[in-house]
Amino acid sequence: MADLDELVGELLRNHPPGSTDPTTFLGAQFDAGLAYVHFPIGYGGLGLDPGAQTQVDAHLRAEGAPSPFRSNPIGFGMGAPTVVTYGSEDQKRRYLRPLFACEHIWCQLFSEPGAGSDIASLATRAIRDGDDWVVTGQKVWTSLAHQARYGMLLARTDPNVPKHAGLTYFVLDMHAPGVEVRPLRQITGEAEFNEVFLDGVRIPDAERLGGVGDGWKVAMTTLMFERFNSDNVPKGGGLIGTALAEWARRGDTSSPHARALEDRLVDGWVRAEVHRLTTLRAAHQRAQGTPGPEGSIGKLSMATVNQAIGALAVDLVGAGGMRYPSGYEESRPDTMGFDPDADAMKAFLRAQANSIEGGTSDIMRNILAERVLGLPGDVRVDKDKPWTEVPRS
Ligand SMILES: Cc1cc2nc3c(=O)[nH]c(=O)nc-3n(C[C@H](O)[C@H](O)[C@H](O)COP(=O)(O)OP(=O)(O)OC[C@H]3O[C@@H](n4cnc5c(N)ncnc54)[C@H](O)[C@@H]3O)c2cc1C
């Protein structure tokens, strides 16, 4: 790995993070093959074992280098692996570098008002018209669609076959005529996500990812990476860091009430640390090949741990925890998820979405029950019926 260290050193020497703007730095990181070391040479990688990325990232973070995770989490964590797996050479050339450098933000257009956990039942239609597809439908909960230049779109191209077989996957230009993005507000008051209306949007067939009817297979790649898509939180970071800061601010740390809170804080610390190690183990297993069900373990544990620690952080604030200093004025964040600068109340409210976004905790439990424990499968009465014959609300 000496060569890899040398490459990282050269990148840092030629582009000192302190004096280089993040886009230039990330572009240079991509060109050096240090963006995703397991990607092919020329596409941000060096064709190495994916585990080597951990070493690169640790070195870069220690030197204060930027990461695309906060600005472009969906593109960086899910779009890039999907494009590199299923994209044409032309798509890989056009999309990967600007995505990694955060010049192009990406969003994920899967969920619909009538299709969330059962995403394969979605109704947005794409109809072939010459070299284009014409897309009409509605997506919902689309995080960062207001920032996005491109979206990963799953649409129904054949309604006469069973639901999983009639889907096709496209890259959608979010600036194309007929795309309308409207904000949706969350419990925090912010609008990180959106409704997206698609009204006769034309997508060139060249923007398809994978074959016609192969959309489910391509979407599974995106979803597997979604469950792994979390930043490497350092020991004591994330929500437990917020809770610790509240403990440090407390005047009373020795009354019986404070002692009881201290017990919960220690319990929260242990749970946060077990979650951090679980995530590291999942990353290590992913480095051995394609991610598997261990991503679902991390996703489930992230939601339960964050919600418990979020509640504790508010309790540590005391009566002031009933206030909401952030205010409910609508704002349009340019990033999503945990905000390290948020107060305990906002962090607590945002954590409530952790058990829904990226697949609900119930669905994670189903996956683990079926694929890891080998328990009987969920009831799936519509699996083999043509989509048109399945009753819809
Ligand atoms: C903050 C946030 C950001 C999001 N960002 C995006 C995004 O960028 N792009 C995108 O496409 N989507 C996004 N989503 C949507 C998210 O993926 C869906 O909300 C989620 O998959 C659940 O779907 P649903 O809301 O339709 O709920 P439903 O699927 O209707 O579920 C309702 C309830 O029923 C339970 N349930 C459903 N089916 C089963 C089952 N088979 N077994 C047991 N329980 C079941 C669920 O667990 C849940 O409690 C986001 C959601 C949130 C909260």
The ligand as a MOL file (V3000), in Angstrom:
LIG
                    3D

  0  0  0     0  0            999 V3000
M  V30 BEGIN CTAB
M  V30 COUNTS 53 58 0 0 0
M  V30 BEGIN ATOM
M  V30 1 C -36.3570 11.8010 5.6270 0
M  V30 2 C -36.7730 10.9060 4.4750 0
M  V30 3 C -36.0940 10.9810 3.2820 0
M  V30 4 C -36.4960 10.1880 2.2070 0
M  V30 5 N -35.8240 10.3130 1.0140 0
M  V30 6 C -36.2240 9.5980 -0.0620 0
M  V30 7 C -35.6000 9.7930 -1.3320 0
M  V30 8 O -34.6870 10.6120 -1.4890 0
M  V30 9 N -36.0630 9.0950 -2.3860 0
M  V30 10 C -37.0580 8.1720 -2.2720 0
M  V30 11 O -37.3930 7.5390 -3.2630 0
M  V30 12 N -37.6970 7.9640 -1.0790 0
M  V30 13 C -37.2850 8.6770 0.0250 0
M  V30 14 N -37.9260 8.4950 1.2350 0
M  V30 15 C -39.0570 7.5900 1.3100 0
M  V30 16 C -38.8100 6.2980 2.0890 0
M  V30 17 O -37.9800 5.4300 1.3650 0
M  V30 18 C -40.1830 5.6990 2.3720 0
M  V30 19 O -40.8610 6.5940 3.2400 0
M  V30 20 C -40.0890 4.3440 3.0120 0
M  V30 21 O -39.5770 3.3910 2.1140 0
M  V30 22 C -41.4650 3.8580 3.5350 0
M  V30 23 O -42.4280 3.9720 2.5610 0
M  V30 24 P -43.8250 4.6890 2.8700 0
M  V30 25 O -43.5320 6.0230 3.4710 0
M  V30 26 O -44.6420 4.6560 1.6260 0
M  V30 27 O -44.5180 3.8220 4.0020 0
M  V30 28 P -45.3100 2.4480 3.7950 0
M  V30 29 O -44.5360 1.5380 2.9060 0
M  V30 30 O -46.7090 2.7710 3.3990 0
M  V30 31 O -45.2910 1.8490 5.2630 0
M  V30 32 C -46.1940 2.2500 6.2860 0
M  V30 33 C -45.9140 1.4120 7.5210 0
M  V30 34 O -46.1700 0.0220 7.2390 0
M  V30 35 C -45.0200 -0.7620 7.5240 0
M  V30 36 N -44.9010 -1.8340 6.5060 0
M  V30 37 C -45.0610 -1.7050 5.1620 0
M  V30 38 N -44.8690 -2.8950 4.5550 0
M  V30 39 C -44.5720 -3.7990 5.5410 0
M  V30 40 C -44.2720 -5.1910 5.5450 0
M  V30 41 N -44.2350 -5.9100 4.4170 0
M  V30 42 N -44.0150 -5.7810 6.7400 0
M  V30 43 C -44.0500 -5.0700 7.9050 0
M  V30 44 N -44.3550 -3.7440 7.9580 0
M  V30 45 C -44.6030 -3.1220 6.7910 0
M  V30 46 C -43.8490 0.2050 7.4120 0
M  V30 47 O -42.7420 -0.2470 8.1700 0
M  V30 48 C -44.4630 1.4830 7.9790 0
M  V30 49 O -44.4260 1.4570 9.3770 0
M  V30 50 C -37.5500 9.2780 2.3290 0
M  V30 51 C -38.2350 9.1810 3.5620 0
M  V30 52 C -37.8600 9.9990 4.6270 0
M  V30 53 C -38.6020 9.8930 5.9220 0
M  V30 END ATOM
M  V30 BEGIN BOND
M  V30 1 1 1 2
M  V30 2 1 2 3
M  V30 3 2 2 52
M  V30 4 2 3 4
M  V30 5 1 4 5
M  V30 6 1 4 50
M  V30 7 2 5 6
M  V30 8 1 6 7
M  V30 9 1 6 13
M  V30 10 2 7 8
M  V30 11 1 7 9
M  V30 12 1 9 10
M  V30 13 2 10 11
M  V30 14 1 10 12
M  V30 15 2 12 13
M  V30 16 1 13 14
M  V30 17 1 14 15
M  V30 18 1 14 50
M  V30 19 1 15 16
M  V30 20 1 16 17
M  V30 21 1 16 18
M  V30 22 1 18 19
M  V30 23 1 18 20
M  V30 24 1 20 21
M  V30 25 1 20 22
M  V30 26 1 22 23
M  V30 27 1 23 24
M  V30 28 2 24 25
M  V30 29 1 24 26
M  V30 30 1 24 27
M  V30 31 1 27 28
M  V30 32 2 28 29
M  V30 33 1 28 30
M  V30 34 1 28 31
M  V30 35 1 31 32
M  V30 36 1 32 33
M  V30 37 1 33 34
M  V30 38 1 33 48
M  V30 39 1 34 35
M  V30 40 1 35 36
M  V30 41 1 35 46
M  V30 42 1 36 37
M  V30 43 1 36 45
M  V30 44 2 37 38
M  V30 45 1 38 39
M  V30 46 1 39 40
M  V30 47 2 39 45
M  V30 48 1 40 41
M  V30 49 2 40 42
M  V30 50 1 42 43
M  V30 51 2 43 44
M  V30 52 1 44 45
M  V30 53 1 46 47
M  V30 54 1 46 48
M  V30 55 1 48 49
M  V30 56 2 50 51
M  V30 57 1 51 52
M  V30 58 1 52 53
M  V30 END BOND
M  V30 END CTAB
M  END
